[in-house]
């Protein structure tokens, strides 16, 4: 906690006075006392045994007695558990902490770092709409960027869009075959969904084509050629599917021919590619707007896929890479337990690693970012370990500042999502569902009836999206998670709406408080706080530390848990302590003042998670 400096100074003075030993106050390590013990702050005395030449219990007792006698304005009491000195602080100390919090602009914000952080997230393919997996990526990336910015960094939010390759050509072929000239405008279908339908249509047509081919003489000859008589044919043909696509499939042939035309700059292929991608981009942008996110820059694989070759040549000259007899280029990372990795094919063409090397360099040229955060699923853990080691060996100025925010995949209760089969939860459908559920529950409870239709819809949007975002972000990124639609929109328990409701309660109290016209300055006359008030102030004092951890670990789940705990403490305070019905005006003023500070921290914390706070519920 940032308010412990006075206690650290008192301990430093005590150690000097009793043991004639100098320890700078900022080197005094304090921690929050464990819940099973009395006290609020704990000092571990074991390191002092060599200096004091006493048992830890004696040292702790001696320091506690001294503090209680000489620092009565801060230390109310203490207890000793072996070598742990547990300190209880005075009411006046905590009241002073609350005053400091209220007077601190942008409470919890870090000092300007004068460093740039680039956060890459979303990074979709242009052959399908954004889905639930993208939602987790987007929400993690956005909250990570917001937290880094509040920590004092200059943040650039970016993405790289996979707008080329065989998957995109599949959608293009299907539209040519089955589209009949339809467009998103003519069909009323959102652009990314429109194109995604043709990707699924291609895969369905290819599946039918492959199943029909398996009964033909050519397929049977191949089956026998591989000596598979008597074995299960289904397993063989499942494994043979990609080879069939490349060698025998008519649909595969059309997709590959279209890819070749695109790479050679064929005008008709490029025109269709641009048109279909524009449809998708328009659809993506609508989804980003609905989720409340935006980007500062965009990179496209159609522009970056040739980058990185110069870096490979430079690395060869510096013996970072080596060339095999077939002219392919590799890097030896066995010392880093990452084996050997191909970085350039024998024919001189790039692999994904080549592109990522070049793209990282390009981003540094564009933005000068010393830190680069990649929000990508854990399926790519190995890839990023290799990339980061390569950039360090190339001595890139940003090489030490690269981080992979690796996250677990999102499953449905029925299993994994499958884009090729259309078995996904579309982001747009998800947003619509949670907003609809928020509206349904509000109507069942008879809430918001006094609001206008426009105000009600805005409330449902904030509550629904709050439920969705919090459900995703409260899970540690590294954990695989199952998305359960019913749980995500639950308005009770550890949910976004539960936290929003604490904020709304406070706004209601403040509105009624203003009508009472009591002098707010009376709060300074309140000098004996209740246990529930003490808990709230302690929790508020932890906010900067929670933000620091979230920033350093690139993990918003800790912040999400903290906000839930703070909201839970406030709900208990609301039920257990009279606020506007307090015994005197000083108590009323103080409790409103405390509530307002709780509301401020809840609002800022949720804002960093990308969640808006309603004024009413």
C-alpha positions as CSV (number, residue, x, y, z in Angstrom):
1,X,0.0,0.0,0.0
2,X,1.2,3.5,-0.8
3,X,0.2,4.9,2.6
4,X,2.5,2.9,4.7
5,X,5.5,5.3,4.6
6,X,4.7,6.7,8.2
7,X,4.7,3.2,9.6
8,X,7.9,2.3,7.8
9,X,9.5,5.4,9.2
10,X,8.4,4.6,12.7
11,X,9.8,1.1,12.4
12,X,13.0,2.4,11.0
13,X,13.3,4.8,14.0
14,X,12.5,2.0,16.4
15,X,15.2,-0.3,15.1
16,X,17.7,2.5,15.2
17,X,16.8,3.4,18.8
18,X,16.6,-0.1,20.2
19,X,19.3,-1.9,18.2
20,X,21.4,1.0,16.9
21,X,21.0,-0.4,13.4
22,X,20.2,1.7,10.3
23,X,17.5,0.5,7.8
24,X,16.1,3.0,5.4
25,X,12.4,3.3,5.8
26,X,11.7,2.4,2.2
27,X,13.5,-0.9,2.7
28,X,11.1,-1.9,5.5
29,X,8.9,-4.6,4.0
30,X,5.3,-4.7,5.2
31,X,2.4,-6.9,4.2
32,X,-1.3,-7.1,4.9
33,X,-2.0,-9.2,8.0
34,X,-3.5,-12.6,7.2
35,X,-7.2,-12.8,7.9
36,X,-6.9,-15.4,10.6
37,X,-4.8,-13.1,12.8
38,X,-5.7,-9.8,14.5
39,X,-4.1,-6.7,13.0
40,X,-3.8,-4.9,9.7
41,X,-0.2,-4.7,8.8
42,X,2.5,-7.3,9.4
43,X,6.3,-6.8,9.8
44,X,8.5,-9.9,9.6
45,X,11.4,-9.6,12.1
46,X,13.4,-12.7,11.2
47,X,16.1,-10.7,9.3
48,X,16.8,-8.7,12.5
49,X,17.9,-11.8,14.5
50,X,21.6,-11.4,13.5
51,X,21.6,-7.7,14.6
52,X,19.5,-8.0,17.7
53,X,20.9,-11.4,18.8
54,X,17.5,-12.2,20.2
55,X,14.8,-14.6,19.4
56,X,12.2,-13.4,16.8
57,X,9.4,-13.4,19.4
58,X,11.4,-11.2,21.7
59,X,12.3,-8.8,18.9
60,X,8.7,-8.5,17.7
61,X,7.5,-7.9,21.3
62,X,10.1,-5.2,21.9
63,X,9.4,-3.4,18.7
64,X,5.6,-3.6,19.4
65,X,5.9,-2.2,22.9
66,X,8.1,0.7,21.6
67,X,5.7,1.5,18.7
68,X,2.6,1.5,20.9
69,X,4.3,3.8,23.4
70,X,6.0,6.2,21.0
71,X,3.6,6.2,18.0
72,X,0.2,6.3,19.6
73,X,-1.2,8.5,16.8
74,X,-0.6,5.6,14.3
75,X,-0.3,2.3,16.3
76,X,-3.4,1.3,18.3
77,X,-2.3,-2.1,19.3
78,X,-0.2,-5.1,18.2
79,X,0.2,-8.9,18.7
80,X,3.1,-11.3,18.1
81,X,2.9,-14.6,16.3
82,X,6.3,-16.2,16.4
83,X,8.5,-13.8,14.3
84,X,5.5,-11.8,12.9
85,X,4.6,-8.4,14.4
86,X,1.0,-7.7,13.5
87,X,0.1,-4.1,13.9
88,X,-3.4,-2.6,14.4
89,X,-3.6,1.0,13.2
90,X,-5.6,3.9,14.7
91,X,-8.9,5.3,13.5
92,X,-7.2,8.6,12.8
93,X,-4.6,6.9,10.6
94,X,-7.3,5.4,8.4
95,X,-9.4,8.6,8.3
96,X,-6.2,10.4,7.1
97,X,-5.7,7.7,4.5
98,X,-9.2,8.3,3.2
99,X,-8.6,12.1,3.0
100,X,-5.4,11.5,1.0
101,X,-7.2,9.2,-1.4
102,X,-9.9,11.8,-2.0
103,X,-7.3,14.5,-2.7
104,X,-5.2,12.4,-5.1
105,X,-6.0,13.2,-8.8
106,X,-6.3,10.1,-10.9
107,X,-5.9,8.0,-7.8
108,X,-3.9,4.8,-8.5
109,X,-2.4,6.1,-11.7
110,X,1.3,5.5,-12.2
111,X,3.8,8.3,-12.9
112,X,4.6,8.9,-16.6
113,X,7.1,6.4,-17.8
114,X,8.0,8.1,-21.1
115,X,8.0,4.7,-22.8
116,X,5.7,3.4,-25.5
117,X,3.9,0.1,-25.3
118,X,2.3,-1.5,-28.3
119,X,-0.5,-3.9,-27.6
120,X,-1.6,-6.2,-30.5
121,X,-5.0,-7.8,-30.1
122,X,-8.0,-9.1,-32.1
123,X,-6.0,-9.8,-35.4
124,X,-8.8,-11.7,-37.1
125,X,-9.0,-13.5,-40.5
126,X,-11.2,-11.9,-43.2
127,X,-13.0,-15.1,-44.0
128,X,-15.4,-15.2,-41.1
129,X,-17.0,-12.9,-38.5
130,X,-15.7,-12.3,-35.0
131,X,-16.7,-15.0,-32.5
132,X,-16.5,-15.8,-28.8
133,X,-12.8,-16.6,-29.0
134,X,-12.1,-13.2,-30.5
135,X,-14.2,-11.6,-27.8
136,X,-11.9,-13.0,-25.1
137,X,-8.9,-11.8,-27.1
138,X,-10.4,-8.3,-27.7
139,X,-11.5,-7.8,-24.1
140,X,-8.1,-8.9,-22.7
141,X,-6.2,-6.7,-25.2
142,X,-8.3,-3.6,-24.5
143,X,-8.2,-3.9,-20.7
144,X,-4.4,-4.6,-20.9
145,X,-4.0,-1.5,-23.0
146,X,-6.1,0.6,-20.7
147,X,-4.3,-0.6,-17.6
148,X,-0.9,0.1,-19.2
149,X,-1.9,3.6,-20.1
150,X,-3.1,4.3,-16.5
151,X,0.2,2.9,-15.3
152,X,1.9,5.8,-17.1
153,X,2.9,4.3,-20.5
154,X,2.1,5.7,-23.9
155,X,0.0,3.0,-25.5
156,X,-0.6,2.1,-29.1
157,X,-3.4,-0.3,-29.7
158,X,-2.9,-2.2,-33.0
159,X,-3.8,-5.4,-34.8
160,X,-2.6,-7.4,-37.8
161,X,-5.4,-8.6,-40.1
162,X,-4.9,-11.9,-41.9
163,X,-6.4,-10.8,-45.2
164,X,-4.6,-13.2,-47.5
165,X,-4.2,-16.9,-48.1
166,X,-6.2,-20.0,-49.0
167,X,-8.9,-19.5,-46.5
168,X,-9.9,-16.1,-47.9
169,X,-9.8,-17.6,-51.4
170,X,-12.3,-20.3,-50.3
171,X,-14.8,-17.6,-49.5
172,X,-14.1,-15.9,-52.8
173,X,-14.6,-19.1,-54.8
174,X,-17.9,-19.9,-52.9
175,X,-19.3,-16.4,-53.6
176,X,-18.5,-16.8,-57.3
177,X,-20.1,-20.2,-57.4
178,X,-23.1,-19.7,-55.2
179,X,-23.4,-15.9,-54.6
180,X,-25.6,-14.9,-57.6
181,X,-24.2,-11.4,-57.3
182,X,-25.6,-10.9,-53.8
183,X,-24.1,-8.3,-51.5
184,X,-24.5,-7.4,-47.8
185,X,-26.7,-4.5,-48.9
186,X,-29.0,-6.6,-51.1
187,X,-29.4,-9.4,-48.5
188,X,-29.5,-7.2,-45.4
189,X,-26.7,-9.4,-43.9
190,X,-23.8,-7.7,-42.0
191,X,-20.7,-7.8,-44.1
192,X,-18.5,-10.1,-42.0
193,X,-21.4,-12.6,-41.6
194,X,-22.1,-12.4,-45.3
195,X,-18.6,-13.4,-46.2
196,X,-18.4,-16.0,-43.4
197,X,-21.4,-17.7,-44.8
198,X,-19.5,-18.4,-48.0
199,X,-16.5,-19.8,-46.1
200,X,-18.9,-22.3,-44.4
201,X,-20.6,-22.9,-47.8
202,X,-17.3,-23.8,-49.4
203,X,-16.4,-26.2,-46.6
204,X,-19.8,-27.9,-46.9
205,X,-19.5,-28.2,-50.6
206,X,-15.9,-29.6,-50.3
207,X,-17.1,-32.1,-47.7
208,X,-19.8,-33.4,-50.1
209,X,-17.3,-33.5,-52.9
210,X,-14.8,-35.5,-50.9
211,X,-17.4,-38.0,-49.7
212,X,-18.5,-38.6,-53.3
213,X,-14.9,-39.0,-54.5
214,X,-14.2,-41.7,-51.9
215,X,-16.5,-44.1,-53.7
216,X,-14.8,-43.6,-57.1
217,X,-12.2,-45.8,-58.7
218,X,-9.4,-43.2,-58.2
219,X,-10.0,-43.1,-54.5
220,X,-10.1,-46.9,-54.2
221,X,-6.8,-47.3,-56.1
222,X,-5.1,-44.8,-53.8
223,X,-6.5,-46.7,-50.8
224,X,-5.1,-50.0,-52.1
225,X,-1.8,-48.3,-53.1
226,X,-1.2,-47.3,-49.5
227,X,-1.8,-50.9,-48.4
228,X,-4.8,-50.2,-46.4
229,X,-6.9,-53.2,-47.3
230,X,-8.8,-54.5,-44.3
231,X,-8.2,-51.3,-42.3
232,X,-10.8,-48.8,-41.4
233,X,-11.2,-46.6,-44.5
234,X,-12.7,-43.6,-42.6
235,X,-9.5,-43.1,-40.6
236,X,-7.4,-43.2,-43.8
237,X,-9.6,-40.8,-45.7
238,X,-9.7,-38.4,-42.7
239,X,-5.9,-38.3,-42.8
240,X,-5.8,-38.0,-46.6
241,X,-8.2,-35.0,-46.7
242,X,-5.5,-32.3,-47.2
243,X,-3.7,-34.2,-49.9
244,X,-7.0,-34.7,-51.7
245,X,-7.6,-31.0,-51.5
246,X,-4.3,-30.2,-53.1
247,X,-4.2,-32.9,-55.8
248,X,-7.7,-34.0,-56.8
249,X,-10.4,-31.6,-55.5
250,X,-12.1,-29.4,-58.2
251,X,-12.9,-26.9,-55.5
252,X,-9.4,-27.0,-54.1
253,X,-8.1,-26.4,-57.6
254,X,-10.2,-23.3,-58.0
255,X,-9.1,-21.9,-54.6
256,X,-5.4,-22.5,-55.4
257,X,-5.7,-21.0,-58.8
258,X,-7.4,-17.9,-57.3
259,X,-4.6,-17.6,-54.7
260,X,-2.0,-17.8,-57.5
261,X,-3.8,-15.1,-59.4
262,X,-3.9,-12.9,-56.4
263,X,-0.2,-13.3,-55.7
264,X,0.6,-12.4,-59.4
265,X,-1.6,-9.3,-59.2
266,X,-4.4,-10.5,-61.4
267,X,-6.8,-7.5,-61.7
268,X,-10.1,-9.5,-61.4
269,X,-8.8,-11.5,-58.4
270,X,-7.6,-8.3,-56.6
271,X,-10.8,-6.5,-57.3
272,X,-12.9,-9.4,-55.8
273,X,-10.5,-9.7,-52.9
274,X,-10.8,-6.0,-52.1
275,X,-14.6,-6.0,-52.3
276,X,-15.1,-8.9,-50.0
277,X,-12.5,-7.7,-47.5
278,X,-14.2,-4.2,-47.4
279,X,-17.5,-6.0,-46.6
280,X,-15.7,-7.8,-43.7
281,X,-14.0,-4.6,-42.4
282,X,-17.3,-2.7,-42.2
283,X,-18.7,-5.6,-40.2
284,X,-15.7,-5.8,-37.9
285,X,-15.9,-2.1,-37.2
286,X,-19.5,-2.4,-36.2
287,X,-18.6,-5.2,-33.7
288,X,-15.7,-3.2,-32.3
289,X,-18.0,-0.2,-31.8
290,X,-20.5,-2.4,-30.0
291,X,-17.8,-3.7,-27.7
292,X,-16.5,-0.2,-27.1
293,X,-13.0,-0.7,-28.5
294,X,-10.9,1.0,-31.1
295,X,-7.4,0.8,-32.6
296,X,-4.7,3.3,-33.2
297,X,-3.1,1.5,-36.1
298,X,-3.7,-1.4,-38.5
299,X,-1.3,-3.8,-40.2
300,X,-2.4,-6.2,-43.0
301,X,-0.7,-9.5,-43.8
302,X,-1.1,-8.7,-47.5
303,X,1.4,-5.8,-46.8
304,X,3.7,-7.6,-44.3
305,X,4.0,-11.1,-45.7
306,X,7.2,-10.1,-47.6
307,X,8.8,-8.3,-44.7
308,X,11.6,-9.9,-42.7
309,X,13.9,-11.1,-45.4
310,X,16.4,-8.2,-44.9
311,X,16.5,-9.2,-41.2
312,X,17.3,-12.8,-42.1
313,X,20.1,-11.6,-44.4
314,X,21.5,-9.4,-41.6
315,X,21.2,-12.3,-39.2
316,X,23.1,-14.6,-41.5
317,X,26.0,-12.0,-41.6
318,X,26.0,-12.0,-37.8
319,X,25.9,-15.8,-37.5
320,X,22.5,-15.6,-35.8
321,X,21.1,-17.9,-38.5
322,X,22.7,-20.6,-40.7
323,X,21.9,-21.8,-44.2
324,X,21.4,-25.5,-45.0
325,X,22.6,-27.2,-48.2
326,X,19.2,-26.8,-49.7
327,X,19.5,-23.0,-49.2
328,X,16.8,-22.9,-46.4
329,X,17.7,-20.7,-43.5
330,X,17.4,-21.8,-39.8
331,X,18.2,-20.7,-36.3
332,X,19.7,-23.0,-33.7
333,X,17.8,-22.5,-30.4
334,X,18.8,-25.8,-28.7
335,X,20.5,-23.9,-25.9
336,X,17.2,-22.3,-25.2
337,X,15.5,-25.7,-25.4
338,X,13.5,-24.6,-28.5
339,X,15.2,-26.8,-31.1
340,X,16.0,-25.6,-34.6
341,X,13.5,-23.3,-36.3
342,X,13.1,-22.6,-40.0
343,X,13.0,-18.8,-40.9
344,X,13.2,-18.9,-44.7
345,X,12.3,-21.7,-47.1
346,X,14.8,-23.1,-49.6
347,X,13.0,-21.3,-52.5
348,X,13.5,-18.0,-50.6
349,X,9.9,-17.6,-49.6
350,X,8.8,-16.5,-46.1
351,X,7.3,-18.5,-43.3
352,X,5.2,-16.9,-40.6
353,X,8.3,-16.4,-38.4
354,X,9.9,-14.3,-41.2
355,X,6.8,-12.1,-41.4
356,X,6.6,-11.6,-37.6
357,X,10.3,-10.6,-37.5
358,X,9.7,-8.0,-40.2
359,X,6.4,-6.8,-38.7
360,X,8.0,-6.2,-35.3
361,X,10.8,-4.2,-36.9
362,X,8.3,-2.2,-39.0
363,X,6.2,-1.4,-35.9
364,X,9.3,-0.2,-34.1
365,X,10.1,2.1,-37.1
366,X,6.5,3.4,-37.1
367,X,6.0,3.9,-33.4
368,X,9.3,3.5,-31.5
369,X,7.6,1.2,-28.9
370,X,10.1,-0.3,-26.5
371,X,7.5,-2.9,-25.3
372,X,5.4,-5.0,-27.5
373,X,2.5,-7.1,-26.1
374,X,1.0,-9.9,-28.2
375,X,-2.5,-11.0,-27.2
376,X,-2.6,-14.5,-28.8
377,X,-4.1,-17.8,-27.7
378,X,-1.8,-20.3,-26.0
379,X,-1.7,-22.5,-29.1
380,X,1.0,-20.1,-30.3
381,X,3.2,-20.3,-27.1
382,X,6.1,-22.0,-28.9
383,X,6.0,-19.6,-31.8
384,X,6.3,-16.5,-29.6
385,X,9.1,-18.0,-27.5
386,X,11.1,-18.5,-30.7
387,X,10.2,-15.0,-32.0
388,X,11.3,-13.3,-28.8
389,X,14.6,-15.2,-28.7
390,X,15.3,-14.3,-32.3
391,X,14.7,-10.6,-31.7
392,X,17.0,-10.7,-28.7
393,X,19.8,-12.4,-30.7
394,X,19.3,-9.8,-33.4
395,X,19.7,-7.2,-30.7
396,X,16.5,-5.4,-31.6
397,X,16.1,-2.3,-29.3
398,X,12.7,-3.7,-28.2
399,X,13.9,-7.3,-27.9
400,X,13.8,-7.4,-24.1
401,X,10.4,-5.8,-24.0
402,X,8.3,-8.4,-25.9
403,X,5.6,-10.2,-24.0
404,X,3.1,-12.9,-25.1
405,X,-0.2,-12.4,-23.3
406,X,-1.1,-16.0,-23.7
407,X,-4.7,-17.0,-23.0
408,X,-6.6,-20.3,-22.9
409,X,-9.2,-21.2,-25.5
410,X,-12.9,-20.7,-24.9
411,X,-15.1,-23.8,-25.0
412,X,-18.8,-24.1,-25.1
413,X,-20.6,-26.5,-22.7
414,X,-20.9,-28.8,-25.8
415,X,-17.2,-28.6,-26.6
416,X,-14.9,-26.7,-28.9
417,X,-16.2,-24.2,-31.5
418,X,-15.7,-25.1,-35.2
419,X,-15.6,-22.2,-37.7
420,X,-15.6,-24.5,-40.7
421,X,-18.9,-26.0,-39.7
422,X,-20.4,-22.8,-38.6
423,X,-20.6,-24.0,-35.0
424,X,-19.5,-20.8,-33.3
425,X,-21.0,-18.2,-31.0
426,X,-20.8,-15.0,-33.1
427,X,-19.7,-11.9,-31.2
428,X,-22.7,-9.9,-32.5
429,X,-25.2,-12.6,-31.4
430,X,-23.5,-12.8,-28.1
431,X,-23.7,-9.0,-27.5
432,X,-27.4,-9.0,-28.6
433,X,-28.1,-12.0,-26.2
434,X,-26.6,-10.4,-23.1
435,X,-28.3,-7.1,-23.7
436,X,-31.6,-8.9,-24.2
437,X,-31.1,-10.9,-21.0
438,X,-30.3,-7.7,-19.1
439,X,-33.6,-6.2,-20.4
440,X,-35.5,-9.4,-19.5
441,X,-34.3,-9.5,-15.9
442,X,-34.8,-5.8,-15.4
443,X,-38.4,-6.1,-16.6
444,X,-39.0,-9.1,-14.4
445,X,-37.9,-7.1,-11.4
446,X,-39.9,-4.1,-12.4
447,X,-36.9,-1.8,-12.6
448,X,-36.2,1.2,-14.8
449,X,-39.9,1.7,-15.6
450,X,-39.6,5.5,-14.8
451,X,-36.9,5.8,-17.5
452,X,-37.6,6.8,-21.2
453,X,-37.3,4.0,-23.8
454,X,-34.0,5.4,-24.9
455,X,-32.7,5.6,-21.3
456,X,-33.8,2.0,-20.7
457,X,-32.1,0.7,-23.8
458,X,-28.9,2.5,-22.8
459,X,-29.1,0.9,-19.3
460,X,-29.7,-2.6,-20.7
461,X,-26.7,-2.1,-23.0
462,X,-24.4,-1.1,-20.1
463,X,-25.6,-3.9,-17.8
464,X,-25.5,-6.6,-20.5
465,X,-22.1,-5.7,-21.7
466,X,-20.9,-5.3,-18.2
467,X,-22.0,-8.9,-17.5
468,X,-20.3,-10.3,-20.6
469,X,-17.0,-8.4,-20.1
470,X,-16.7,-9.1,-16.5
471,X,-17.5,-12.8,-17.0
472,X,-14.6,-13.1,-19.5
473,X,-12.1,-10.9,-17.6
474,X,-12.5,-12.3,-14.1
475,X,-10.8,-15.6,-15.3
476,X,-7.0,-15.7,-15.3
477,X,-6.0,-15.4,-19.0
478,X,-3.9,-18.5,-18.8
479,X,-6.8,-20.7,-17.9
480,X,-9.0,-22.4,-20.5
481,X,-12.5,-21.4,-19.8
482,X,-16.0,-22.6,-20.7
483,X,-18.4,-20.0,-21.7
484,X,-21.9,-20.6,-20.3
485,X,-24.4,-18.1,-21.6
486,X,-26.7,-18.5,-18.6
487,X,-24.0,-17.8,-16.1
488,X,-22.5,-14.9,-18.0
489,X,-25.7,-12.9,-17.7
490,X,-26.4,-13.8,-14.1
491,X,-27.0,-10.6,-12.2
492,X,-26.0,-12.0,-8.8
493,X,-22.7,-13.3,-7.4
494,X,-19.3,-12.4,-8.8
495,X,-20.6,-10.6,-11.9
496,X,-20.3,-7.2,-13.5
497,X,-23.9,-6.2,-12.7
498,X,-23.2,-7.0,-9.0
499,X,-20.4,-4.4,-9.0
500,X,-22.4,-2.0,-11.1
501,X,-25.2,-2.2,-8.5
502,X,-22.9,-1.1,-5.7
503,X,-22.0,2.0,-7.7
504,X,-25.7,2.7,-8.5
505,X,-26.6,2.4,-4.8
506,X,-24.0,5.0,-4.0
507,X,-25.4,7.4,-6.7
508,X,-28.8,7.0,-5.2
509,X,-27.4,7.8,-1.7
510,X,-25.6,10.9,-3.1
511,X,-28.8,12.2,-4.8
512,X,-30.8,11.9,-1.5
513,X,-27.9,13.4,0.4
514,X,-27.9,16.5,-1.7
515,X,-31.6,16.9,-0.9
516,X,-30.8,16.9,2.8
517,X,-28.5,19.9,2.4
518,X,-26.1,19.0,5.2
519,X,-22.7,20.6,5.2
520,X,-20.2,18.0,3.8
521,X,-17.4,19.6,5.9
522,X,-19.0,18.0,8.9
523,X,-17.3,14.7,7.9
524,X,-14.1,16.1,9.4
525,X,-15.7,15.9,12.9
526,X,-16.1,12.1,12.6
527,X,-13.2,10.5,14.5
528,X,-14.3,7.0,15.5
529,X,-14.9,4.7,12.5
530,X,-16.9,1.4,12.5
531,X,-15.2,-1.9,11.5
532,X,-17.1,-1.9,8.2
533,X,-15.8,1.6,7.4
534,X,-12.3,0.5,8.3
535,X,-12.5,-2.5,5.9
536,X,-13.7,-0.2,3.1
537,X,-10.8,2.3,3.6
538,X,-8.3,-0.5,3.8
539,X,-9.7,-1.9,0.5
540,X,-9.5,1.5,-1.1
541,X,-5.9,1.9,-0.1
542,X,-5.1,-1.4,-1.9
543,X,-6.2,0.0,-5.3
544,X,-2.8,1.3,-6.5
545,X,-1.1,-2.0,-5.6
546,X,-3.8,-4.0,-7.5
547,X,-3.3,-1.8,-10.5
548,X,0.5,-2.2,-10.3
549,X,0.2,-6.0,-10.3
550,X,-2.3,-5.9,-13.2
551,X,0.1,-3.8,-15.2
552,X,3.2,-5.8,-14.4
553,X,1.6,-9.2,-15.0
554,X,-0.6,-8.1,-18.0
555,X,-3.5,-9.7,-16.1
556,X,-6.8,-7.9,-15.5
557,X,-8.3,-10.8,-13.6
558,X,-6.7,-9.7,-10.3
559,X,-8.3,-6.2,-10.7
560,X,-11.6,-7.8,-11.5
561,X,-11.5,-9.8,-8.3
562,X,-10.5,-6.8,-6.3
563,X,-13.5,-4.8,-7.6
564,X,-15.8,-7.6,-6.7
565,X,-14.4,-7.7,-3.2
566,X,-14.7,-3.9,-2.8
567,X,-18.3,-4.0,-4.0
568,X,-19.1,-6.9,-1.7
569,X,-17.7,-5.0,1.3
570,X,-19.8,-2.0,0.3
571,X,-23.0,-4.0,0.0
572,X,-22.4,-5.4,3.5
573,X,-21.6,-1.9,4.8
574,X,-24.9,-0.7,3.2
575,X,-26.9,-3.3,5.0
576,X,-25.1,-3.2,8.3
577,X,-24.5,0.5,8.9
578,X,-26.9,3.4,8.8
579,X,-25.7,6.0,6.3
580,X,-28.3,8.8,5.8
581,X,-30.0,7.6,8.9
582,X,-26.9,7.8,11.0
583,X,-27.0,9.2,14.6
584,X,-25.6,12.6,13.7
585,X,-24.8,14.8,10.7
586,X,-21.0,14.2,11.1
587,X,-21.5,10.4,10.7
588,X,-23.8,11.0,7.7
589,X,-21.4,13.3,6.0
590,X,-18.4,10.9,6.6
591,X,-20.3,7.9,5.4
592,X,-21.4,9.7,2.2
593,X,-17.8,10.9,1.8
594,X,-16.6,7.3,2.1
595,X,-19.3,6.0,-0.3
596,X,-18.3,8.6,-2.9
597,X,-14.6,7.4,-2.7
598,X,-15.8,3.8,-3.1
599,X,-17.8,4.8,-6.2
600,X,-14.9,6.6,-7.7
601,X,-12.6,3.6,-7.4
602,X,-15.3,1.2,-8.7
603,X,-15.9,3.4,-11.7
604,X,-12.2,3.8,-12.5
605,X,-11.5,0.1,-12.0
606,X,-14.4,-1.0,-14.2
607,X,-13.5,1.6,-16.8
608,X,-10.0,0.0,-17.0
609,X,-11.8,-3.3,-17.7
610,X,-13.8,-1.6,-20.5
611,X,-17.0,-1.6,-18.5
612,X,-19.3,1.4,-18.2
613,X,-21.2,2.3,-15.0
614,X,-25.0,3.1,-15.1
615,X,-26.4,5.8,-12.9
616,X,-29.5,3.8,-12.2
617,X,-30.5,0.1,-12.3
